[in-house]
Amino acid sequence: MQHVPLIMASNRLPFSPRREGVEWRLVPSSGGLATALRSFCQRHTGVWVGWPGVRPDNKLKRLLSTPVENSGFRLSPVTLTEDEKQKFYGGFSNEVIWPLFHDQTTRCRFDPAYWQVYRRVNDKFAEAIAAALTPGSLVWVHDYHLMLTAQQLYVRGHAGRFAYFHHIPFPGPETFEKLPWRREILEGLLEFELVGFQARRDRS
């Protein structure tokens, strides 16, 4: 079987750094995505792009650059500022997309500043993915935090096989229309060659 260079991308890395004195060690992350794909990582090799949860120093960067124990994946950290953490993750992801896509529109806060930072962070992830691309790479992006990454890769002049899996419900048209940036999100998703959903109903 021909080896396919695989690049995974998700908001958080599947392993979290813990400091022990002056050294770092990596422990499995507790999130559902990381847990679900951990056995997959043990059987494949590649690069996983994600936010490590901390700002890495040189020692942590060296640790992340080597394949993780019991995994064939090297970790590629994306560094976020405090403002980006608040507006990308706490803001657009958790105060816009999460409640809207779960049909809880009264909890949404459609702050334009959230949207601007969401776009900027997606561009950061696209930059990290681009740095890991090799001929024939398959890029597999996970979840609603990174719906614009394929579009940003094409803007940067990169073509390839880009796939996306959506791990939460996708809203019906009436709910989705409440999102001020619905067109931009749809255009971003359509840049992926393959888009997967949890349930058949989410495709309509």
Phi and psi in degrees as a GROMACS rama.xvg file:
@    title "Ramachandran Plot"
@    xaxis  label "Phi"
@    yaxis  label "Psi"
@TYPE xy
-70.7258  134.607  GLN-2
-74.9733  129.635  HIS-3
-108.722  116.117  VAL-4
-60.7595  123.341  PRO-5
-112.401  132.144  LEU-6
-121.22  117.961  ILE-7
-99.0519  147.465  MET-8
-142.023  131.694  ALA-9
-151.41  165.562  SER-10
-55.9473  -48.3388  ASN-11
-112.274  148.344  ARG-12
-70.4468  155.151  LEU-13
-75.326  -8.32556  PRO-14
-128.209  138.304  PHE-15
-107.473  136.98  SER-16
-78.216  137.776  PRO-17
-125.174  131.671  ARG-18
-87.6653  132.092  ARG-19
-125.667  96.2027  GLU-20
70.3899  -120.025  GLY-21
-99.8104  0.382188  VAL-22
-107.576  164.638  GLU-23
-117.759  149.879  TRP-24
-137.347  159.31  ARG-25
-107.89  133.41  LEU-26
-122.815  149.151  VAL-27
-59.1689  134.636  PRO-28
-70.4679  154.381  SER-29
-94.6344  -3.76437  SER-30
-66.084  155.931  GLY-31
-62.6074  -39.7995  GLY-32
-63.9794  -48.7041  LEU-33
-61.8901  -40.7314  ALA-34
-64.4635  -42.5481  THR-35
-66.2553  -33.7703  ALA-36
-100.868  2.551  LEU-37
-62.3278  -42.8552  ARG-38
-65.9556  -32.698  SER-39
-61.9641  -43.4054  PHE-40
-64.3224  -28.5534  CYS-41
-73.6604  -17.5086  GLN-42
-106.241  -4.5224  ARG-43
-133.52  168.115  HIS-44
-121.62  155.23  THR-45
162.266  -158.119  GLY-46
-125.433  134.971  VAL-47
-114.573  118.426  TRP-48
-96.3781  130.6  VAL-49
-175.554  171.765  GLY-50
-84.6486  127.43  TRP-51
-80.9059  -8.01134  PRO-52
92.2359  -12.9177  GLY-53
-139.684  166.539  VAL-54
-86.7025  112.625  ARG-55
-72.3253  136.403  PRO-56
-90.2015  -175.614  ASP-57
-63.4061  -37.7105  ASN-58
-64.4031  -42.3964  LYS-59
-69.2637  -37.5125  LEU-60
-59.8969  -40.7649  LYS-61
-65.6392  -40.0364  ARG-62
-63.8054  -41.6657  LEU-63
-70.3869  -23.0215  LEU-64
-79.092  -10.2834  SER-65
-102.709  149.451  THR-66
-55.0244  136.994  PRO-67
-70.9855  144.76  VAL-68
-56.0282  136.401  GLU-69
62.641  23.7565  ASN-70
-149.683  145.073  SER-71
-92.2534  11.9418  GLY-72
-100.363  136.813  PHE-73
-93.5667  142.396  ARG-74
-99.3004  133.219  LEU-75
-116.133  104.567  SER-76
-78.8416  141.2  PRO-77
-109.202  121.343  VAL-78
-88.7895  131.5  THR-79
-115.158  142.037  LEU-80
-76.444  168.368  THR-81
-61.1101  -40.2676  GLU-82
-63.4206  -40.6223  ASP-83
-67.5615  -39.7259  GLU-84
-60.1717  -42.5678  LYS-85
-70.5455  -42.8573  GLN-86
-91.0975  -32.0591  LYS-87
-78.1528  -53.7473  PHE-88
-86.6983  -59.1569  TYR-89
-67.469  -30.5949  GLY-90
-89.7333  -83.7359  GLY-91
-63.8337  -43.3745  PHE-92
-68.2247  -45.9958  SER-93
-98.8063  -16.785  ASN-94
-111.821  -4.81474  GLU-95
-122.215  -68.7258  VAL-96
-67.4238  -49.6423  ILE-97
-57.729  -54.9335  TRP-98
-66.2815  -40.1847  PRO-99
-61.7803  -45.0222  LEU-100
-73.5885  -12.59  PHE-101
-103.797  17.9675  HIS-102
59.1705  39.6623  ASP-103
-118.863  61.8682  GLN-104
-65.1318  -25.9516  THR-105
-68.4734  -16.1093  THR-106
-92.7765  -2.95124  ARG-107
-77.7257  144.464  CYS-108
-126.391  99.9892  ARG-109
-85.1713  72.2846  PHE-110
-88.5315  119.616  ASP-111
-56.905  -29.1125  PRO-112
-65.0959  -35.0546  ALA-113
-60.2331  -44.4619  TYR-114
-63.5315  -42.4078  TRP-115
-62.2045  -40.945  GLN-116
-73.514  -35.3647  VAL-117
-58.1072  -44.6559  TYR-118
-63.0942  -42.0674  ARG-119
-65.3823  -41.4401  ARG-120
-69.4147  -38.0064  VAL-121
-60.1959  -35.2925  ASN-122
-67.3385  -37.4636  ASP-123
-61.1741  -43.9697  LYS-124
-65.068  -40.3023  PHE-125
-61.3606  -38.5019  ALA-126
-62.7712  -43.2847  GLU-127
-67.2396  -38.8613  ALA-128
-64.1516  -43.9922  ILE-129
-59.5808  -36.7057  ALA-130
-67.3567  -24.1808  ALA-131
-95.1782  -8.71166  ALA-132
-64.3903  137.453  LEU-133
-131.544  162.949  THR-134
-54.4475  127.816  PRO-135
86.4561  3.85473  GLY-136
-60.4281  142.723  SER-137
-105.864  122.221  LEU-138
-101.675  123.074  VAL-139
-119.019  106.172  TRP-140
-98.3082  138.281  VAL-141
-118.07  121.9  HIS-142
81.2922  172.197  ASP-143
-67.4008  -13.4453  TYR-144
-68.0446  -22.681  HIS-145
-128.431  40.0327  LEU-146
-72.2027  -11.4184  MET-147
-105.759  3.76779  LEU-148
-67.8804  -39.2406  THR-149
-62.5477  -42.2808  ALA-150
-60.1838  -42.8267  GLN-151
-67.2062  -33.0618  GLN-152
-66.9798  -42.1248  LEU-153
-65.3141  -38.109  TYR-154
-60.2384  -35.9489  VAL-155
-78.3911  -1.38636  ARG-156
92.0654  13.332  GLY-157
-99.826  129.846  HIS-158
-114.901  153.927  ALA-159
169.751  -166.795  GLY-160
-96.7089  107.71  ARG-161
-116.485  121.129  PHE-162
-119.838  154.826  ALA-163
-139.44  138.595  TYR-164
-124.085  132.113  PHE-165
-100.971  115.764  HIS-166
-94.8886  4.51895  HIS-167
-127.497  170.137  ILE-168
-59.7139  152.405  PRO-169
-108.841  129.523  PHE-170
-72.943  159.18  PRO-171
-70.4698  168.252  GLY-172
-56.1581  -41.4753  PRO-173
-63.9887  -38.9417  GLU-174
-74.5056  -44.1945  THR-175
-61.5696  -31.48  PHE-176
-64.5521  -16.109  GLU-177
-75.5016  -13.5482  LYS-178
-79.9238  118.755  LEU-179
-60.1107  -26.8402  PRO-180
-108.851  31.4231  TRP-181
-61.6587  -39.858  ARG-182
-64.2806  -44.2058  ARG-183
-63.9247  -39.389  GLU-184
-65.5313  -45.211  ILE-185
-63.4579  -42.2577  LEU-186
-63.0406  -37.2114  GLU-187
-65.0694  -44.2777  GLY-188
-64.7029  -35.6027  LEU-189
-71.1709  -10.2862  LEU-190
-77.429  -15.6786  GLU-191
-78.588  142.044  PHE-192
-70.825  -30.898  GLU-193
-138.236  130.673  LEU-194
-124.468  124.796  VAL-195
-112.551  147.393  GLY-196
-126.031  161.751  PHE-197
-70.0193  -37.9638  GLN-198
-133.499  154.107  ALA-199
-60.1163  -36.1064  ARG-200
-64.5966  -23.824  ARG-201
-71.7318  -13.4154  ASP-202
-78.915  -17.6396  ARG-203
